[in-house]
Amino acid sequence: MIKGYDTKDIKATETKMEEPKPSTMKAPAYEDGFIFERDDLFFFKWKGGECGFHSRVDAEAGLEKVSG
């Protein structure tokens, strides 16, 4: 055994974790093809997915491409 090495007793925590509270602010539900801004990026939802772009012009071009 290593000199000076002792095992430690592990004790259960005395604090309890608080139950998470439901979020009061939900993200707005956007329709497919609606362009919106979040965190300085432009997004649109399309068939359950989100596409993000650096500018609104790029988002409009991307939307036109996927929507046909």
Summary of the structure (lengths in Angstrom):
residues: 68
radius of gyration: 25.1
end to end distance: 72.9
largest distance: 74.5
contacts: 97
relative contact order: 0.14
helix: 18%
strand: 22%
